[in-house]
Amino acid sequence: MSQTIRERGRKVFQAGKEKSWQGIAALASTTGISKSSVQRHQQGIKRRNQYPESEWWETEAGSAWLKLLVLGSIFFFGIKHGIGVGALSQFLQALRLELHVGCSASALDQLKQRLKDTIEAYEVAQAEHCQPQAGQGICVGADEVFFGLPVLVLAELGSGYLLTEVQAEDRSYETWKEQIEHWWSQAGWECHFMVSDRAKALIKLATDGLGCVSVADLFHALRSLSQPIGSALGRQQTQLLKQMHTLKAKWETAQDDAYRLKLSQALSQLSTQQLAVAQDQQAYHAAITAITLSLHPFTLDTAEPQTGNDIATTLEPPLTQLRRLANSYGQQKAVLALETFQQQLPDMMQGLHAWWQWAIQALGTQTANIDIQNWLLGCLLPWVYWLQQVDRTQHPERKARYQQAAETAAQQLLAHPLTQAMPATERQDWIDWARWMANNYQRTSSAVEGRNGYLTRLHHAGRGFSTQTLKVLTIIHNFHLKRPDGTTAAQRLFDYEFPDLFEWIVEHMGDLPLARRSLKAHSPNPFHLAGFPP
């Protein structure tokens, strides 16, 4: 109904602009609308045109842009960032739109609900393109975030696609298994490994539910390892600095020479201790960095493939350094954290072994040429892998090390005779394959942790989630959020270019709610009628 009213109003506006000298009868004849409707629309247009820009909203282009503005405000701010409809109402009224579109909080709330329904309809419309290829390989990560009820989040780590995001009564294995049934049992996925913290339910979900390798999350493992030692080092450094500050203040005000000498000796001792702690801090950070830099499928220095046994040998020096520090900082907690980390190392290596098996298996389906396989695994893949690591990290030291590793791999790649002999189109196809395979090496579930942080902020902003709200946020994550390369998670996982979510919403939402005239605002003032001054 509102669509018909707006179209008629625009016809009257355009006809009135072109033939302003003619009367209502001529306008009615031109537009095919009754004379009474023409008069009503003219009155409405006159009432709405209160500002210099008002006439533009009556045009077809202006009306279309107004729809983009209102729906975009609700979609990007109201849904994606949790801004309330009250604040959105104030924003739209500040733009002087209240005479052209329904801007009240109740009208926007109804429009927001329609928009959520349309987002759900988008997912249904794209369902036929969200089917995996037979035997398509994936790697997943899982975690929980706690509000009133825990939200179970399981993502495909290579693409970032959320396979499960739902509130549940508990986080037991049975609950997890129930939540993944709708996409796991009916699809042709082949899960190679699952990264998670060491929660028993998640380990069982990997081994029994998905039938894959359970990989210990490096993010959680390093955090648990570094917290007791790092915290103890930080506390001791802070205490020493405070003591030095106090002694310096006393030394500056002391009058007695013997007392000043005693303070100087104490300051010297504290300075020595502070230097030792600073050196231990450097050793601690160097050990943690060495662990992080070692857990890769290729070596940093030579870009050669490495296995779990190679990494175990590389990790021995930094772990020895941490054992020394644990005896002085953190003590029992630090020693226990170090033991736990070492126990989880074999589970981290399982992820590396599973990835190598996946790479060899996937490559075998692409080519049987041994020379090409060796070239890919030994030259092209390490170059692409280290370039991806350069883009991912923001840490200056690690970025520099990864950049150096990429340059080393590039030199080896260019020196290989197959690199120059291969046709450019074929070489580009193998580069694309290497990018896909390198992206599948995932050693942390930090992407899931980031999602949990986003949900936490929205949960507090909206004072909770409804089932529909959480589902809508999942759809937005999968089909709308883009990486720097311009691809969405759904596009990366299913290799299909889905229609833009927001453009699809605008196309299928229909018209905006009409502005309502307030009877109270236009009713006569009884005091004014009685003769009182306004």
ZAMARGU-4260 file (C-alpha; in steps of 0.2 Angstrom, whole numbers, plus 5000, padded with zeros to 4 digits):
<rodrens>
0) 5000/5000/5000 | 5014/5012/5005 | 5023/5008/4988 | 5007/5014/4978 | 5005/5030/4988
5) 5023/5035/4986 | 5023/5031/4967 | 5007/5041/4965 | 5015/5055/4975 | 5030/5055/4964
10) 5020/5056/4949 | 5010/5071/4955 | 5027/5079/4960 | 5035/5076/4943 | 5019/5082/4933
15) 5017/5097/4944 | 5036/5102/4941 | 5033/5100/4922 | 5016/5108/4921 | 5015/5119/4936
20) 5003/5131/4926 | 4989/5119/4924 | 4976/5115/4937 | 4972/5100/4947 | 4961/5093/4933
25) 4976/5093/4920 | 4987/5085/4933 | 4974/5071/4936 | 4973/5068/4917 | 4992/5067/4916
30) 4995/5055/4930 | 4979/5045/4929 | 4975/5049/4947 | 4958/5056/4953 | 4957/5075/4956
35) 4955/5072/4975 | 4970/5062/4976 | 4980/5074/4966 | 4975/5088/4978 | 4979/5077/4993
40) 4996/5073/4986 | 5000/5091/4982 | 4995/5096/5000 | 5006/5082/5007 | 5021/5088/4996
45) 5019/5106/5002 | 5018/5100/5020 | 5034/5090/5018 | 5044/5103/5008 | 5050/5112/5023
50) 5069/5112/5020 | 5080/5116/5004 | 5084/5098/5001 | 5066/5092/5004 | 5061/5093/4985
55) 5075/5080/4981 | 5067/5067/4992 | 5051/5068/4981 | 5061/5063/4966 | 5064/5045/4961
60) 5083/5046/4963 | 5081/5055/4980 | 5068/5042/4986 | 5080/5028/4981 | 5094/5036/4991
65) 5083/5039/5006 | 5079/5021/5006 | 5098/5017/5006 | 5101/5029/5020 | 5088/5023/5032
70) 5090/5004/5029 | 5109/5007/5029 | 5108/5015/5046 | 5098/5001/5053 | 5109/4987/5045
75) 5126/4994/5049 | 5123/5003/5065 | 5107/4995/5073 | 5111/4977/5069 | 5130/4975/5066
80) 5135/4987/5080 | 5120/4986/5092 | 5114/5004/5092 | 5097/5006/5099 | 5082/5012/5088
85) 5080/5027/5100 | 5097/5033/5095 | 5094/5029/5076 | 5077/5039/5078 | 5086/5054/5084
90) 5099/5053/5071 | 5087/5052/5056 | 5077/5066/5064 | 5093/5077/5065 | 5094/5074/5046
95) 5077/5082/5045 | 5069/5066/5038 | 5054/5065/5049 | 5042/5072/5036 | 5048/5060/5023
100) 5049/5043/5032 | 5043/5036/5048 | 5057/5040/5060 | 5049/5036/5077 | 5057/5022/5087
105) 5042/5011/5085 | 5042/5013/5066 | 5061/5009/5066 | 5059/4994/5077 | 5046/4987/5065
110) 5058/4991/5050 | 5072/4982/5059 | 5062/4967/5062 | 5057/4967/5043 | 5076/4968/5039
115) 5080/4954/5050 | 5067/4943/5042 | 5074/4948/5025 | 5092/4943/5030 | 5085/4926/5035
120) 5077/4925/5018 | 5093/4929/5010 | 5101/4914/5018 | 5087/4903/5012 | 5089/4910/4994
125) 5107/4905/4994 | 5106/4888/5002 | 5108/4879/4985 | 5125/4887/4983 | 5131/4882/5000
130) 5134/4864/4997 | 5152/4857/4998 | 5160/4848/4984 | 5161/4829/4987 | 5175/4826/5000
135) 5179/4844/5002 | 5192/4846/5015 | 5190/4858/5030 | 5199/4862/5046 | 5188/4869/5061
140) 5190/4878/5077 | 5178/4878/5092 | 5176/4887/5108 | 5162/4894/5120 | 5158/4911/5126
145) 5148/4913/5141 | 5133/4925/5144 | 5117/4919/5152 | 5118/4904/5142 | 5134/4898/5133
150) 5136/4902/5115 | 5144/4887/5105 | 5154/4894/5091 | 5162/4882/5078 | 5171/4890/5063
155) 5180/4883/5047 | 5196/4891/5050 | 5203/4893/5033 | 5188/4903/5027 | 5182/4910/5043
160) 5164/4903/5039 | 5154/4900/5055 | 5147/4883/5054 | 5138/4883/5071 | 5134/4898/5082
165) 5120/4895/5094 | 5115/4897/5112 | 5113/4881/5122 | 5109/4875/5140 | 5126/4867/5142
170) 5142/4864/5133 | 5143/4845/5134 | 5148/4834/5120 | 5130/4828/5117 | 5125/4846/5115
175) 5139/4850/5103 | 5136/4834/5093 | 5117/4839/5092 | 5122/4857/5085 | 5133/4850/5071
180) 5122/4837/5065 | 5112/4849/5053 | 5128/4852/5042 | 5139/4838/5046 | 5129/4822/5043
185) 5121/4828/5027 | 5136/4836/5018 | 5151/4829/5010 | 5164/4837/5021 | 5181/4829/5026
190) 5187/4837/5042 | 5206/4835/5043 | 5209/4842/5061 | 5200/4853/5074 | 5209/4866/5084
195) 5203/4869/5102 | 5208/4872/5120 | 5209/4855/5129 | 5191/4855/5135 | 5186/4836/5135
200) 5170/4839/5126 | 5179/4847/5112 | 5192/4834/5111 | 5178/4821/5110 | 5169/4831/5097
205) 5185/4831/5086 | 5189/4812/5088 | 5172/4805/5089 | 5160/4818/5082 | 5170/4823/5067
210) 5182/4809/5066 | 5197/4820/5064 | 5213/4825/5074 | 5211/4835/5089 | 5224/4849/5089
215) 5230/4859/5105 | 5227/4878/5102 | 5243/4887/5102 | 5235/4903/5107 | 5228/4896/5124
220) 5243/4885/5127 | 5255/4900/5125 | 5244/4911/5136 | 5244/4898/5150 | 5262/4896/5148
225) 5267/4914/5149 | 5255/4921/5162 | 5264/4915/5178 | 5281/4919/5172 | 5277/4935/5163
230) 5266/4941/5178 | 5280/4937/5191 | 5293/4946/5180 | 5282/4961/5178 | 5278/4962/5197
235) 5296/4961/5202 | 5301/4974/5190 | 5288/4986/5196 | 5292/4983/5214 | 5311/4986/5211
240) 5307/5003/5202 | 5296/5008/5216 | 5309/5004/5229 | 5322/5014/5219 | 5311/5029/5217
245) 5308/5029/5236 | 5327/5027/5240 | 5331/5041/5228 | 5319/5053/5236 | 5326/5049/5253
250) 5344/5051/5246 | 5340/5068/5239 | 5333/5074/5256 | 5346/5066/5268 | 5358/5077/5277
255) 5369/5064/5285 | 5384/5058/5274 | 5384/5041/5282 | 5366/5039/5279 | 5368/5045/5261
260) 5382/5032/5258 | 5371/5018/5265 | 5357/5024/5253 | 5369/5024/5238 | 5374/5007/5242
265) 5356/5001/5243 | 5352/5010/5226 | 5367/5001/5218 | 5360/4984/5224 | 5343/4988/5218
270) 5350/4994/5201 | 5359/4978/5199 | 5344/4968/5203 | 5333/4978/5191 | 5346/4975/5177
275) 5345/4956/5181 | 5326/4956/5180 | 5327/4966/5164 | 5339/4954/5156 | 5327/4939/5162
280) 5312/4948/5154 | 5322/4949/5137 | 5326/4931/5139 | 5308/4927/5143 | 5301/4936/5128
285) 5315/4929/5116 | 5310/4911/5122 | 5291/4914/5119 | 5295/4922/5102 | 5306/4907/5097
290) 5292/4895/5101 | 5280/4905/5091 | 5292/4906/5076 | 5296/4887/5077 | 5278/4880/5075
295) 5277/4882/5056 | 5277/4868/5042 | 5293/4876/5035 | 5309/4882/5043 | 5313/4901/5044
300) 5331/4900/5039 | 5330/4888/5025 | 5312/4887/5020 | 5313/4868/5020 | 5298/4857/5026
305) 5299/4852/5044 | 5290/4839/5054 | 5286/4837/5072 | 5303/4829/5077 | 5312/4844/5069
310) 5301/4856/5079 | 5304/4847/5095 | 5323/4849/5093 | 5321/4867/5089 | 5310/4870/5104
315) 5322/4863/5117 | 5333/4879/5119 | 5318/4890/5123 | 5310/4878/5134 | 5326/4876/5144
320) 5327/4894/5146 | 5309/4895/5152 | 5313/4881/5165 | 5327/4892/5172 | 5316/4907/5173
325) 5301/4896/5181 | 5312/4892/5196 | 5314/4911/5200 | 5298/4918/5194 | 5281/4910/5196
330) 5289/4895/5204 | 5276/4881/5206 | 5263/4889/5195 | 5276/4892/5182 | 5283/4875/5183
335) 5266/4867/5182 | 5262/4878/5167 | 5278/4873/5158 | 5274/4854/5161 | 5256/4857/5154
340) 5263/4865/5139 | 5275/4851/5135 | 5261/4839/5137 | 5251/4848/5124 | 5266/4849/5112
345) 5262/4832/5104 | 5244/4837/5101 | 5250/4853/5092 | 5262/4842/5081 | 5247/4832/5076
350) 5240/4847/5067 | 5256/4849/5058 | 5256/4831/5053 | 5238/4832/5048 | 5241/4847/5037
355) 5255/4838/5028 | 5245/4823/5024 | 5231/4834/5018 | 5243/4844/5007 | 5250/4828/4999
360) 5233/4820/4997 | 5226/4836/4989 | 5241/4838/4978 | 5240/4819/4972 | 5222/4823/4965
365) 5229/4837/4955 | 5244/4830/4947 | 5254/4813/4946 | 5270/4822/4940 | 5283/4819/4954
370) 5294/4834/4948 | 5279/4846/4949 | 5274/4839/4967 | 5292/4842/4973 | 5293/4859/4966
375) 5276/4864/4974 | 5280/4857/4991 | 5298/4862/4992 | 5298/4879/4983 | 5281/4887/4979
380) 5272/4882/4994 | 5284/4889/5007 | 5286/4905/4997 | 5267/4908/4997 | 5265/4902/5015
385) 5278/4915/5022 | 5270/4929/5012 | 5253/4925/5020 | 5262/4925/5037 | 5269/4943/5033
390) 5251/4949/5030 | 5244/4941/5045 | 5255/4947/5059 | 5257/4965/5065 | 5272/4961/5077
395) 5287/4970/5070 | 5300/4957/5074 | 5290/4943/5068 | 5285/4952/5052 | 5303/4955/5048
400) 5308/4937/5051 | 5293/4931/5040 | 5298/4943/5027 | 5316/4937/5027 | 5310/4919/5026
405) 5299/4924/5011 | 5314/4931/5002 | 5324/4916/5005 | 5310/4905/4998 | 5308/4917/4983
410) 5326/4915/4979 | 5325/4896/4979 | 5309/4897/4969 | 5317/4907/4955 | 5332/4896/4955
415) 5322/4881/4951 | 5322/4877/4932 | 5303/4872/4933 | 5298/4890/4938 | 5304/4897/4922
420) 5299/4883/4911 | 5281/4882/4916 | 5268/4892/4906 | 5262/4907/4915 | 5244/4902/4916
425) 5248/4885/4923 | 5260/4893/4936 | 5246/4905/4941 | 5235/4890/4944 | 5247/4882/4955
430) 5250/4898/4965 | 5231/4899/4968 | 5232/4881/4974 | 5247/4885/4986 | 5237/4900/4993
435) 5222/4889/4997 | 5233/4875/5005 | 5244/4887/5015 | 5228/4895/5022 | 5223/4879/5028
440) 5237/4877/5041 | 5229/4884/5057 | 5237/4882/5073 | 5226/4893/5084 | 5207/4896/5086
445) 5210/4915/5088 | 5197/4918/5074 | 5184/4910/5086 | 5191/4920/5100 | 5189/4936/5090
450) 5171/4931/5086 | 5168/4929/5105 | 5174/4946/5108 | 5162/4954/5095 | 5147/4944/5102
455) 5152/4950/5120 | 5151/4968/5115 | 5134/4966/5106 | 5127/4956/5120 | 5130/4970/5133
460) 5124/4983/5121 | 5108/4974/5117 | 5106/4966/5135 | 5105/4949/5127 | 5102/4940/5111
465) 5086/4933/5104 | 5088/4917/5094 | 5084/4927/5078 | 5097/4940/5082 | 5111/4928/5084
470) 5106/4919/5068 | 5106/4936/5059 | 5123/4940/5066 | 5129/4923/5059 | 5122/4926/5042
475) 5130/4944/5042 | 5147/4936/5047 | 5147/4923/5033 | 5140/4933/5019 | 5144/4951/5022
480) 5160/4954/5031 | 5175/4954/5019 | 5194/4952/5020 | 5206/4964/5012 | 5205/4954/4996
485) 5186/4958/4995 | 5180/4940/4998 | 5167/4934/5011 | 5168/4918/5021 | 5155/4910/5011
490) 5163/4914/4995 | 5180/4907/5001 | 5172/4891/5007 | 5160/4887/4993 | 5170/4895/4979
495) 5154/4905/4973 | 5152/4923/4971 | 5136/4927/4981 | 5125/4942/4978 | 5130/4957/4990
500) 5119/4955/5006 | 5115/4973/5008 | 5110/4976/4990 | 5099/4961/4991 | 5091/4967/5006
505) 5087/4984/4999 | 5080/4976/4983 | 5069/4964/4993 | 5063/4975/5008 | 5049/4985/4999
510) 5046/5003/5003 | 5050/5013/5019 | 5036/5017/5032 | 5027/5033/5029 | 5029/5048/5040
515) 5015/5050/5052 | 5007/5067/5056 | 5006/5070/5075 | 4989/5075/5080 | 4995/5082/5096
520) 5008/5093/5087 | 4995/5100/5075 | 4981/5103/5087 | 4976/5120/5092 | 4984/5127/5108
525) 4969/5130/5121 | 4979/5144/5130 | 4981/5153/5113 | 4963/5151/5109 | 4958/5158/5126
530) 4968/5174/5122 | 4984/5170/5132 | 5000/5175/5123 | 5010/5161/5115
</rodrens>
